[in-house]
C-alpha cells in the first residue's frame, strides 16, 4: 500500500494540475436531508406569515376611523382582532413544532 502511495499522489496532483480533479457528490441525495430542508423552509414561512399578520393586526387596531360595525367597534378593529387570532395560531403552530420532541 505504501509503495502505491507515491503513484496515487502523482496521479492526484496531475489531475489537479490539469483541472480534471472532481468529486461526484449530490447535495440533497438523502431523503432525510430533503425532508429536513422542506420542514425548515415550511417553519420559516409560517413564522414570517405569523409575524406579518401580527404587524398588520397591530396597524389595523391602532388606526382610527373606518366604517363602524356597531357603535363601539369599527370594521378596522374587527379585522385587526381577526388577524391577531390568525397570527397567534400561526406562531403557536411554529412553537409547538419546534418544542415537540422528535419522533
Secondary structure, DSSP 8 states (H G I E B T S, - for coil): -HHHHHHHHHHHHHHHHHT-------TT-SHHHHHHHHHHHHHHHHHHHHHHHHHHHHHHHH---S-BSSSS-BHHHHHHHHHHHHHHHHHHHHHHHHHS---
